[in-house]
Amino acid sequence: VSENPSVFEEYRQGKERALNFLVGAVMKKTKGRADAGKVKEMLKGMADVPH
């Protein structure tokens, strides 16, 4: 999220494709070791927190 704040903000505004981009970025950064489902849920939780 810190590396792609504008994309995260797009997701917060309702653009689902932005969420998929962020999950992909995490998967790339972790070389595929992260659980994509858990990453997605974590990002959704972060989006629910007021900024």
PDB file of N, H, CA, C and O in Angstrom:
ATOM      1  N   VAL A   1       0.832  -1.185   0.000  1.00  0.00           N
ATOM      2  CA  VAL A   1       0.000   0.000   0.000  1.00  0.00           C
ATOM      3  C   VAL A   1       0.878   1.249   0.000  1.00  0.00           C
ATOM      4  O   VAL A   1       0.591   2.214  -0.709  1.00  0.00           O
ATOM      5  N   SER A   2       1.936   1.230   0.789  1.00  0.00           N
ATOM      6  H   SER A   2       2.169   0.446   1.365  1.00  0.00           H
ATOM      7  CA  SER A   2       2.806   2.407   0.849  1.00  0.00           C
ATOM      8  C   SER A   2       3.524   2.648  -0.478  1.00  0.00           C
ATOM      9  O   SER A   2       3.909   3.778  -0.778  1.00  0.00           O
ATOM     10  N   GLU A   3       3.704   1.600  -1.267  1.00  0.00           N
ATOM     11  H   GLU A   3       3.392   0.682  -1.024  1.00  0.00           H
ATOM     12  CA  GLU A   3       4.369   1.760  -2.561  1.00  0.00           C
ATOM     13  C   GLU A   3       3.398   2.171  -3.665  1.00  0.00           C
ATOM     14  O   GLU A   3       3.820   2.642  -4.720  1.00  0.00           O
ATOM     15  N   ASN A   4       2.095   1.993  -3.424  1.00  0.00           N
ATOM     16  H   ASN A   4       1.751   1.610  -2.566  1.00  0.00           H
ATOM     17  CA  ASN A   4       1.077   2.320  -4.427  1.00  0.00           C
ATOM     18  C   ASN A   4      -0.111   3.037  -3.786  1.00  0.00           C
ATOM     19  O   ASN A   4      -1.241   2.562  -3.898  1.00  0.00           O
ATOM     20  N   PRO A   5       0.116   4.160  -3.122  1.00  0.00           N
ATOM     21  CA  PRO A   5      -0.987   4.822  -2.414  1.00  0.00           C
ATOM     22  C   PRO A   5      -2.114   5.283  -3.332  1.00  0.00           C
ATOM     23  O   PRO A   5      -3.278   5.258  -2.930  1.00  0.00           O
ATOM     24  N   SER A   6      -1.796   5.700  -4.549  1.00  0.00           N
ATOM     25  H   SER A   6      -0.851   5.719  -4.876  1.00  0.00           H
ATOM     26  CA  SER A   6      -2.855   6.166  -5.450  1.00  0.00           C
ATOM     27  C   SER A   6      -3.743   5.006  -5.893  1.00  0.00           C
ATOM     28  O   SER A   6      -4.951   5.178  -6.054  1.00  0.00           O
ATOM     29  N   VAL A   7      -3.159   3.836  -6.087  1.00  0.00           N
ATOM     30  H   VAL A   7      -2.178   3.696  -5.956  1.00  0.00           H
ATOM     31  CA  VAL A   7      -3.942   2.661  -6.475  1.00  0.00           C
ATOM     32  C   VAL A   7      -4.831   2.239  -5.312  1.00  0.00           C
ATOM     33  O   VAL A   7      -5.985   1.863  -5.520  1.00  0.00           O
ATOM     34  N   PHE A   8      -4.307   2.296  -4.095  1.00  0.00           N
ATOM     35  H   PHE A   8      -3.370   2.600  -3.926  1.00  0.00           H
ATOM     36  CA  PHE A   8      -5.108   1.939  -2.926  1.00  0.00           C
ATOM     37  C   PHE A   8      -6.287   2.901  -2.793  1.00  0.00           C
ATOM     38  O   PHE A   8      -7.394   2.481  -2.454  1.00  0.00           O
ATOM     39  N   GLU A   9      -6.061   4.166  -3.054  1.00  0.00           N
ATOM     40  H   GLU A   9      -5.162   4.507  -3.330  1.00  0.00           H
ATOM     41  CA  GLU A   9      -7.141   5.159  -2.984  1.00  0.00           C
ATOM     42  C   GLU A   9      -8.194   4.879  -4.053  1.00  0.00           C
ATOM     43  O   GLU A   9      -9.387   5.061  -3.809  1.00  0.00           O
ATOM     44  N   GLU A  10      -7.765   4.439  -5.228  1.00  0.00           N
ATOM     45  H   GLU A  10      -6.796   4.291  -5.426  1.00  0.00           H
ATOM     46  CA  GLU A  10      -8.720   4.059  -6.278  1.00  0.00           C
ATOM     47  C   GLU A  10      -9.600   2.915  -5.791  1.00  0.00           C
ATOM     48  O   GLU A  10     -10.808   2.915  -6.025  1.00  0.00           O
ATOM     49  N   TYR A  11      -8.999   1.941  -5.114  1.00  0.00           N
ATOM     50  H   TYR A  11      -8.017   1.941  -4.924  1.00  0.00           H
ATOM     51  CA  TYR A  11      -9.788   0.829  -4.580  1.00  0.00           C
ATOM     52  C   TYR A  11     -10.797   1.343  -3.557  1.00  0.00           C
ATOM     53  O   TYR A  11     -11.957   0.931  -3.561  1.00  0.00           O
ATOM     54  N   ARG A  12     -10.356   2.239  -2.689  1.00  0.00           N
ATOM     55  H   ARG A  12      -9.414   2.574  -2.686  1.00  0.00           H
ATOM     56  CA  ARG A  12     -11.260   2.797  -1.680  1.00  0.00           C
ATOM     57  C   ARG A  12     -12.433   3.516  -2.330  1.00  0.00           C
ATOM     58  O   ARG A  12     -13.504   3.626  -1.732  1.00  0.00           O
ATOM     59  N   GLN A  13     -12.240   4.001  -3.541  1.00  0.00           N
ATOM     60  H   GLN A  13     -11.370   3.911  -4.026  1.00  0.00           H
ATOM     61  CA  GLN A  13     -13.298   4.700  -4.266  1.00  0.00           C
ATOM     62  C   GLN A  13     -14.175   3.738  -5.065  1.00  0.00           C
ATOM     63  O   GLN A  13     -15.075   4.169  -5.786  1.00  0.00           O
ATOM     64  N   GLY A  14     -13.912   2.433  -4.938  1.00  0.00           N
ATOM     65  H   GLY A  14     -13.181   2.083  -4.353  1.00  0.00           H
ATOM     66  CA  GLY A  14     -14.784   1.445  -5.550  1.00  0.00           C
ATOM     67  C   GLY A  14     -14.256   0.729  -6.776  1.00  0.00           C
ATOM     68  O   GLY A  14     -14.995  -0.038  -7.393  1.00  0.00           O
ATOM     69  N   LYS A  15     -13.029   0.944  -7.147  1.00  0.00           N
ATOM     70  H   LYS A  15     -12.429   1.567  -6.646  1.00  0.00           H
ATOM     71  CA  LYS A  15     -12.479   0.293  -8.335  1.00  0.00           C
ATOM     72  C   LYS A  15     -11.864  -1.050  -7.945  1.00  0.00           C
ATOM     73  O   LYS A  15     -10.753  -1.112  -7.418  1.00  0.00           O
ATOM     74  N   GLU A  16     -12.610  -2.126  -8.214  1.00  0.00           N
ATOM     75  H   GLU A  16     -13.512  -2.076  -8.641  1.00  0.00           H
ATOM     76  CA  GLU A  16     -12.178  -3.481  -7.843  1.00  0.00           C
ATOM     77  C   GLU A  16     -10.881  -3.884  -8.532  1.00  0.00           C
ATOM     78  O   GLU A  16     -10.088  -4.635  -7.963  1.00  0.00           O
ATOM     79  N   ARG A  17     -10.655  -3.400  -9.742  1.00  0.00           N
ATOM     80  H   ARG A  17     -11.299  -2.790 -10.205  1.00  0.00           H
ATOM     81  CA  ARG A  17      -9.428  -3.766 -10.466  1.00  0.00           C
ATOM     82  C   ARG A  17      -8.193  -3.307  -9.711  1.00  0.00           C
ATOM     83  O   ARG A  17      -7.136  -3.931  -9.798  1.00  0.00           O
ATOM     84  N   ALA A  18      -8.327  -2.219  -8.973  1.00  0.00           N
ATOM     85  H   ALA A  18      -9.186  -1.711  -8.902  1.00  0.00           H
ATOM     86  CA  ALA A  18      -7.199  -1.712  -8.194  1.00  0.00           C
ATOM     87  C   ALA A  18      -6.811  -2.715  -7.111  1.00  0.00           C
ATOM     88  O   ALA A  18      -5.629  -2.889  -6.815  1.00  0.00           O
ATOM     89  N   LEU A  19      -7.811  -3.375  -6.519  1.00  0.00           N
ATOM     90  H   LEU A  19      -8.771  -3.234  -6.759  1.00  0.00           H
ATOM     91  CA  LEU A  19      -7.532  -4.381  -5.489  1.00  0.00           C
ATOM     92  C   LEU A  19      -6.726  -5.527  -6.093  1.00  0.00           C
ATOM     93  O   LEU A  19      -5.757  -5.995  -5.495  1.00  0.00           O
ATOM     94  N   ASN A  20      -7.127  -5.971  -7.267  1.00  0.00           N
ATOM     95  H   ASN A  20      -7.915  -5.591  -7.752  1.00  0.00           H
ATOM     96  CA  ASN A  20      -6.398  -7.057  -7.926  1.00  0.00           C
ATOM     97  C   ASN A  20      -4.962  -6.650  -8.239  1.00  0.00           C
ATOM     98  O   ASN A  20      -4.046  -7.463  -8.117  1.00  0.00           O
ATOM     99  N   PHE A  21      -4.763  -5.402  -8.641  1.00  0.00           N
ATOM    100  H   PHE A  21      -5.507  -4.742  -8.740  1.00  0.00           H
ATOM    101  CA  PHE A  21      -3.410  -4.903  -8.893  1.00  0.00           C
ATOM    102  C   PHE A  21      -2.577  -4.969  -7.620  1.00  0.00           C
ATOM    103  O   PHE A  21      -1.429  -5.413  -7.644  1.00  0.00           O
ATOM    104  N   LEU A  22      -3.159  -4.526  -6.506  1.00  0.00           N
ATOM    105  H   LEU A  22      -4.092  -4.165  -6.486  1.00  0.00           H
ATOM    106  CA  LEU A  22      -2.427  -4.520  -5.238  1.00  0.00           C
ATOM    107  C   LEU A  22      -2.090  -5.937  -4.783  1.00  0.00           C
ATOM    108  O   LEU A  22      -0.989  -6.184  -4.290  1.00  0.00           O
ATOM    109  N   VAL A  23      -3.028  -6.867  -4.945  1.00  0.00           N
ATOM    110  H   VAL A  23      -3.922  -6.667  -5.346  1.00  0.00           H
ATOM    111  CA  VAL A  23      -2.756  -8.264  -4.584  1.00  0.00           C
ATOM    112  C   VAL A  23      -1.610  -8.787  -5.450  1.00  0.00           C
ATOM    113  O   VAL A  23      -0.713  -9.467  -4.951  1.00  0.00           O
ATOM    114  N   GLY A  24      -1.638  -8.475  -6.726  1.00  0.00           N
ATOM    115  H   GLY A  24      -2.367  -7.923  -7.132  1.00  0.00           H
ATOM    116  CA  GLY A  24      -0.563  -8.889  -7.624  1.00  0.00           C
ATOM    117  C   GLY A  24       0.784  -8.309  -7.221  1.00  0.00           C
ATOM    118  O   GLY A  24       1.810  -8.984  -7.303  1.00  0.00           O
ATOM    119  N   ALA A  25       0.775  -7.057  -6.786  1.00  0.00           N
ATOM    120  H   ALA A  25      -0.059  -6.509  -6.719  1.00  0.00           H
ATOM    121  CA  ALA A  25       2.016  -6.415  -6.351  1.00  0.00           C
ATOM    122  C   ALA A  25       2.587  -7.111  -5.120  1.00  0.00           C
ATOM    123  O   ALA A  25       3.800  -7.294  -5.014  1.00  0.00           O
ATOM    124  N   VAL A  26       1.718  -7.498  -4.195  1.00  0.00           N
ATOM    125  H   VAL A  26       0.733  -7.349  -4.281  1.00  0.00           H
ATOM    126  CA  VAL A  26       2.172  -8.214  -2.996  1.00  0.00           C
ATOM    127  C   VAL A  26       2.720  -9.580  -3.388  1.00  0.00           C
ATOM    128  O   VAL A  26       3.758 -10.004  -2.880  1.00  0.00           O
ATOM    129  N   MET A  27       2.029 -10.266  -4.286  1.00  0.00           N
ATOM    130  H   MET A  27       1.185  -9.921  -4.699  1.00  0.00           H
ATOM    131  CA  MET A  27       2.488 -11.581  -4.722  1.00  0.00           C
ATOM    132  C   MET A  27       3.863 -11.474  -5.393  1.00  0.00           C
ATOM    133  O   MET A  27       4.729 -12.323  -5.182  1.00  0.00           O
ATOM    134  N   LYS A  28       4.053 -10.434  -6.196  1.00  0.00           N
ATOM    135  H   LYS A  28       3.349  -9.745  -6.368  1.00  0.00           H
ATOM    136  CA  LYS A  28       5.343 -10.231  -6.858  1.00  0.00           C
ATOM    137  C   LYS A  28       6.426  -9.948  -5.823  1.00  0.00           C
ATOM    138  O   LYS A  28       7.525 -10.498  -5.899  1.00  0.00           O
ATOM    139  N   LYS A  29       6.111  -9.091  -4.861  1.00  0.00           N
ATOM    140  H   LYS A  29       5.218  -8.645  -4.799  1.00  0.00           H
ATOM    141  CA  LYS A  29       7.081  -8.700  -3.836  1.00  0.00           C
ATOM    142  C   LYS A  29       7.489  -9.904  -2.977  1.00  0.00           C
ATOM    143  O   LYS A  29       8.643 -10.012  -2.561  1.00  0.00           O
ATOM    144  N   THR A  30       6.535 -10.808  -2.715  1.00  0.00           N
ATOM    145  H   THR A  30       5.598 -10.721  -3.052  1.00  0.00           H
ATOM    146  CA  THR A  30       6.815 -11.974  -1.870  1.00  0.00           C
ATOM    147  C   THR A  30       7.197 -13.198  -2.696  1.00  0.00           C
ATOM    148  O   THR A  30       7.333 -14.300  -2.166  1.00  0.00           O
ATOM    149  N   LYS A  31       7.369 -12.991  -3.998  1.00  0.00           N
ATOM    150  H   LYS A  31       7.259 -12.096  -4.429  1.00  0.00           H
ATOM    151  CA  LYS A  31       7.721 -14.080  -4.923  1.00  0.00           C
ATOM    152  C   LYS A  31       6.733 -15.236  -4.835  1.00  0.00           C
ATOM    153  O   LYS A  31       7.118 -16.403  -4.891  1.00  0.00           O
ATOM    154  N   GLY A  32       5.450 -14.894  -4.698  1.00  0.00           N
ATOM    155  H   GLY A  32       5.137 -13.946  -4.653  1.00  0.00           H
ATOM    156  CA  GLY A  32       4.388 -15.888  -4.703  1.00  0.00           C
ATOM    157  C   GLY A  32       4.166 -16.611  -3.396  1.00  0.00           C
ATOM    158  O   GLY A  32       3.349 -17.530  -3.338  1.00  0.00           O
ATOM    159  N   ARG A  33       4.865 -16.225  -2.346  1.00  0.00           N
ATOM    160  H   ARG A  33       5.528 -15.478  -2.393  1.00  0.00           H
ATOM    161  CA  ARG A  33       4.743 -16.943  -1.074  1.00  0.00           C
ATOM    162  C   ARG A  33       3.544 -16.503  -0.246  1.00  0.00           C
ATOM    163  O   ARG A  33       3.121 -17.224   0.657  1.00  0.00           O
ATOM    164  N   ALA A  34       2.994 -15.335  -0.540  1.00  0.00           N
ATOM    165  H   ALA A  34       3.337 -14.750  -1.274  1.00  0.00           H
ATOM    166  CA  ALA A  34       1.851 -14.845   0.233  1.00  0.00           C
ATOM    167  C   ALA A  34       0.579 -15.575  -0.201  1.00  0.00           C
ATOM    168  O   ALA A  34       0.462 -16.005  -1.348  1.00  0.00           O
ATOM    169  N   ASP A  35      -0.353 -15.707   0.708  1.00  0.00           N
ATOM    170  H   ASP A  35      -0.258 -15.357   1.640  1.00  0.00           H
ATOM    171  CA  ASP A  35      -1.662 -16.288   0.413  1.00  0.00           C
ATOM    172  C   ASP A  35      -2.528 -15.170  -0.175  1.00  0.00           C
ATOM    173  O   ASP A  35      -2.893 -14.227   0.527  1.00  0.00           O
ATOM    174  N   ALA A  36      -2.852 -15.281  -1.457  1.00  0.00           N
ATOM    175  H   ALA A  36      -2.556 -16.048  -2.027  1.00  0.00           H
ATOM    176  CA  ALA A  36      -3.581 -14.214  -2.150  1.00  0.00           C
ATOM    177  C   ALA A  36      -4.916 -13.902  -1.479  1.00  0.00           C
ATOM    178  O   ALA A  36      -5.312 -12.739  -1.404  1.00  0.00           O
ATOM    179  N   GLY A  37      -5.607 -14.919  -0.996  1.00  0.00           N
ATOM    180  H   GLY A  37      -5.286 -15.863  -1.058  1.00  0.00           H
ATOM    181  CA  GLY A  37      -6.889 -14.704  -0.323  1.00  0.00           C
ATOM    182  C   GLY A  37      -6.731 -13.886   0.948  1.00  0.00           C
ATOM    183  O   GLY A  37      -7.521 -12.982   1.222  1.00  0.00           O
ATOM    184  N   LYS A  38      -5.703 -14.213   1.717  1.00  0.00           N
ATOM    185  H   LYS A  38      -5.061 -14.947   1.494  1.00  0.00           H
ATOM    186  CA  LYS A  38      -5.457 -13.471   2.958  1.00  0.00           C
ATOM    187  C   LYS A  38      -5.020 -12.042   2.659  1.00  0.00           C
ATOM    188  O   LYS A  38      -5.413 -11.109   3.360  1.00  0.00           O
ATOM    189  N   VAL A  39      -4.214 -11.870   1.628  1.00  0.00           N
ATOM    190  H   VAL A  39      -3.894 -12.628   1.058  1.00  0.00           H
ATOM    191  CA  VAL A  39      -3.771 -10.528   1.235  1.00  0.00           C
ATOM    192  C   VAL A  39      -4.985  -9.688   0.856  1.00  0.00           C
ATOM    193  O   VAL A  39      -5.102  -8.533   1.264  1.00  0.00           O
ATOM    194  N   LYS A  40      -5.882 -10.273   0.079  1.00  0.00           N
ATOM    195  H   LYS A  40      -5.787 -11.211  -0.252  1.00  0.00           H
ATOM    196  CA  LYS A  40      -7.077  -9.557  -0.361  1.00  0.00           C
ATOM    197  C   LYS A  40      -7.932  -9.144   0.835  1.00  0.00           C
ATOM    198  O   LYS A  40      -8.398  -8.007   0.903  1.00  0.00           O
ATOM    199  N   GLU A  41      -8.136 -10.059   1.772  1.00  0.00           N
ATOM    200  H   GLU A  41      -7.757 -10.983   1.717  1.00  0.00           H
ATOM    201  CA  GLU A  41      -8.930  -9.740   2.965  1.00  0.00           C
ATOM    202  C   GLU A  41      -8.257  -8.657   3.804  1.00  0.00           C
ATOM    203  O   GLU A  41      -8.933  -7.777   4.337  1.00  0.00           O
ATOM    204  N   MET A  42      -6.946  -8.713   3.923  1.00  0.00           N
ATOM    205  H   MET A  42      -6.396  -9.428   3.490  1.00  0.00           H
ATOM    206  CA  MET A  42      -6.216  -7.712   4.694  1.00  0.00           C
ATOM    207  C   MET A  42      -6.353  -6.333   4.045  1.00  0.00           C
ATOM    208  O   MET A  42      -6.565  -5.338   4.737  1.00  0.00           O
ATOM    209  N   LEU A  43      -6.234  -6.276   2.730  1.00  0.00           N
ATOM    210  H   LEU A  43      -6.061  -7.084   2.167  1.00  0.00           H
ATOM    211  CA  LEU A  43      -6.376  -5.002   2.028  1.00  0.00           C
ATOM    212  C   LEU A  43      -7.796  -4.456   2.163  1.00  0.00           C
ATOM    213  O   LEU A  43      -7.991  -3.252   2.323  1.00  0.00           O
ATOM    214  N   LYS A  44      -8.777  -5.343   2.097  1.00  0.00           N
ATOM    215  H   LYS A  44      -8.618  -6.322   1.967  1.00  0.00           H
ATOM    216  CA  LYS A  44     -10.165  -4.904   2.281  1.00  0.00           C
ATOM    217  C   LYS A  44     -10.354  -4.322   3.672  1.00  0.00           C
ATOM    218  O   LYS A  44     -11.033  -3.308   3.836  1.00  0.00           O
ATOM    219  N   GLY A  45      -9.760  -4.958   4.672  1.00  0.00           N
ATOM    220  H   GLY A  45      -9.209  -5.782   4.538  1.00  0.00           H
ATOM    221  CA  GLY A  45      -9.846  -4.458   6.042  1.00  0.00           C
ATOM    222  C   GLY A  45      -9.178  -3.105   6.188  1.00  0.00           C
ATOM    223  O   GLY A  45      -9.683  -2.226   6.887  1.00  0.00           O
ATOM    224  N   MET A  46      -8.045  -2.939   5.529  1.00  0.00           N
ATOM    225  H   MET A  46      -7.635  -3.653   4.961  1.00  0.00           H
ATOM    226  CA  MET A  46      -7.340  -1.656   5.582  1.00  0.00           C
ATOM    227  C   MET A  46      -8.170  -0.557   4.922  1.00  0.00           C
ATOM    228  O   MET A  46      -8.140   0.593   5.360  1.00  0.00           O
ATOM    229  N   ALA A  47      -8.902  -0.904   3.883  1.00  0.00           N
ATOM    230  H   ALA A  47      -8.927  -1.838   3.528  1.00  0.00           H
ATOM    231  CA  ALA A  47      -9.711   0.090   3.172  1.00  0.00           C
ATOM    232  C   ALA A  47     -10.885   0.562   4.019  1.00  0.00           C
ATOM    233  O   ALA A  47     -11.382   1.673   3.831  1.00  0.00           O
ATOM    234  N   ASP A  48     -11.331  -0.277   4.950  1.00  0.00           N
ATOM    235  H   ASP A  48     -10.927  -1.179   5.103  1.00  0.00           H
ATOM    236  CA  ASP A  48     -12.461   0.081   5.810  1.00  0.00           C
ATOM    237  C   ASP A  48     -12.082   1.048   6.914  1.00  0.00           C
ATOM    238  O   ASP A  48     -12.954   1.672   7.520  1.00  0.00           O
ATOM    239  N   VAL A  49     -10.790   1.179   7.182  1.00  0.00           N
ATOM    240  H   VAL A  49     -10.083   0.672   6.690  1.00  0.00           H
ATOM    241  CA  VAL A  49     -10.322   2.078   8.239  1.00  0.00           C
ATOM    242  C   VAL A  49     -10.349   3.508   7.707  1.00  0.00           C
ATOM    243  O   VAL A  49      -9.809   3.771   6.632  1.00  0.00           O
ATOM    244  N   PRO A  50     -10.964   4.431   8.434  1.00  0.00           N
ATOM    245  CA  PRO A  50     -10.985   5.828   7.967  1.00  0.00           C
ATOM    246  C   PRO A  50      -9.573   6.382   7.809  1.00  0.00           C
ATOM    247  O   PRO A  50      -8.688   6.072   8.607  1.00  0.00           O
ATOM    248  N   HIS A  51      -9.365   7.192   6.791  1.00  0.00           N
ATOM    249  H   HIS A  51     -10.084   7.443   6.143  1.00  0.00           H
ATOM    250  CA  HIS A  51      -8.033   7.757   6.542  1.00  0.00           C
ATOM    251  C   HIS A  51      -7.951   9.201   6.879  1.00  0.00           C
ATOM    252  O   HIS A  51      -6.894   9.813   6.722  1.00  0.00           O
TER     253      HIS A  51
END
